[in-house]
Amino acid sequence: MDLTPEEMKEGIRKFLKREEQNKYYAAKEEEYRGRTATNNLQLDIQWADRTEAVDVDFLVSRLTIDGFENFEENFMVINLDLDQVVNYVCEGEDLANEMYSIDKLWDTNQCETKIIDLITYVEEGKIVCPPVIDVVSDSGKDLLVIYDGNHRIALSRYLRLVSIPFIVRRTNELRIRALL
């Protein structure tokens, strides 16, 4: 299979772009790992704390959930105790600490490039979309599910935040609070 000169140029351009991204992530990872090793990762997360502040396009690009077409009408942002949410979803503290470690940010089950992007986003002072949780019923039992925001939760746990905002379906707010 012969490539045209244009296809070769495009392939080289994509390769060089990937190489540049790899260098960027390697440098950022080294910087952030160094800062966490010296306990110098001081972040002030600016959360979207009401539905009007949520970047709905960001959510729609990541999730398919009924009701997003009328987001402000169907969803709300509420602050919840982070440990209670994580411990409930993970069915206990041991798995919660494994999934969302309060002691380790690196070398966990979280995607390191997403953690890097999130830290960079926070340091740039951008508004962070809260994680999305909801209640689903399984065999008559209510279960709390994290639909989006695992890396935001992991970073929040590592920073030892006590409570953070979550996006919840308005009709399920009381059910969620009852589970916790």
N, C-alpha and C positions, 0 to 999 in steps of 0.2 A: 504494500500500500504506500503509494507516494503522497507526500504532503505538498500542498502548494506553498509557495513562499509566504503567503498571507497566513496560512495555518501554522507554519513554522514560527513566524514572528509572534503570533498570538500565543502559541505554546511557550515560547521563551518569555514573553511578557508575564504570563500566569506563573511560571516557575519563579521568576525574579520577585514577583509580588509575594508569593508564598515564602520565599527566603527572607524577604524584608519583614514579614509578619512573624516568622519564627525568631528572628533576631530581636524584634521588639518584645515578644513574649518572654524570651530567655532573659533579657535585661530586666524587665519588670518583675519577673518571678524572683530573680536574684535580689533585687531591691526589696521586694515585699517579704521574702523569706528572711532577709537580714533584719528588717525592721521588726518582724514578729519574734525573731530569736532574741532580740534585745528589748522586747516588750515595748516597742516604739511604734506601734500601729494605732495611733490615736485617730479615730474616725468619728465624725458627727454625722450620722445618717439623717438626711432631710427627707422624711417620708411624705408621701401624698396622704394627708390625714383626713381627707374628705373626698367624696366621689367626684366633685367638680375638678379636683386636682389630679385625678388619675388619668394617665395616658391610655385611653381606651384602645387606641390603634395598636399600641404595644401589646396589650392583652389579646386583642383579636388576632394578631399575627402569631400568637403562641398557643391559643386555646380555642376550642370550640365548645362553648357552654351556652345552653339555652338561656335567653334573657339578655345577652350582651347587646342586642339591637336596641334595647331601652335600658342601658346600663344604670343611669342615675335613678331610674324608677325601680329597678329590680334588685340593685345591690347597694351595700353601704360599707363604710369603713369603720371598724371598731377596734379598740385596743384590747388585747388579751394577754394574759400571762404566758410568756413564751415557753417556759418549762412545762406548764400544764398542757399546752397544745402539743408540744413535741412528745412528752411522756405518754399522752393519751394515744396519739397517732402511732407511736412506736410500741405501744402496749408495755410500757415500763421504762425505767430509768436506764437500764443496761443497754438496751438497743438504741435508746435515744442518744446516749453518749457515744455510741459507736457510729450512728448515722450523722449526728450533729455534735461533734466533739466540742466541749468547752475549753479543751486544752490544746487541740491541734487544728490548724487551719489547712496545713499542707499534708500531703501523703494520706489523704482520706479518700472516701468514695466520691468526693465532689470533684468536678471537672476544674482543673487548675486554671485553664484559660478563662473560664467563666468567673472564677473568683478574682482573677487579675482584672478582668473587665469591670466587675462590680466595684472593686476598690478604687479603680481609676475613676469610675463614674461618680462615686461618692466624693472623692477628693476634688473633683471638678465642681462640686457644689450642686449637682443636678438632683432633681426631685426623684426619689426612688419609689417605684410602684410597690405597694404592700403585697405580700403573698396572698394567694387566693385559696380559701378553704371552703368546704361545704360538708353537709351531712348527707349520707346516703344510707338507705335501709338495706340490710342483708339478712334475710330470713327473719324479718321482724325486729332486728336489732339495729339501732342507729350507730353508724360508724363515721368518724371524722376523717376527711380525706384532704390531703394537700394537693391541689391541682396545679399550682404554679408557685415558685418561690423557694425551692430547696436551697439554692446558693445564698439567697438573702437571709434565710433562716439560719444556715450554717454560719455565716458571717456574724449575724446578730448574737448567736449563742457564743461564738468565740469572743466577741466583744463584751459578753456577759450582760447584755441588755435584759432587763427584767420583763418588760412588756413592749410589744410592738403592734402597729396596726395590721389588721388583716382585712381583706375584702371578703365579705360574706353575702349570701343571698338574704335579702330583707326578711323573707318568710321563714328563714331558718335560724335567725339570730337567737331566739329563745331556746331552741333545741341545742344549739352549739353551746350556749352558756350553761345549760343543764348538764351537758356531758362533762364539762370541766368542773 
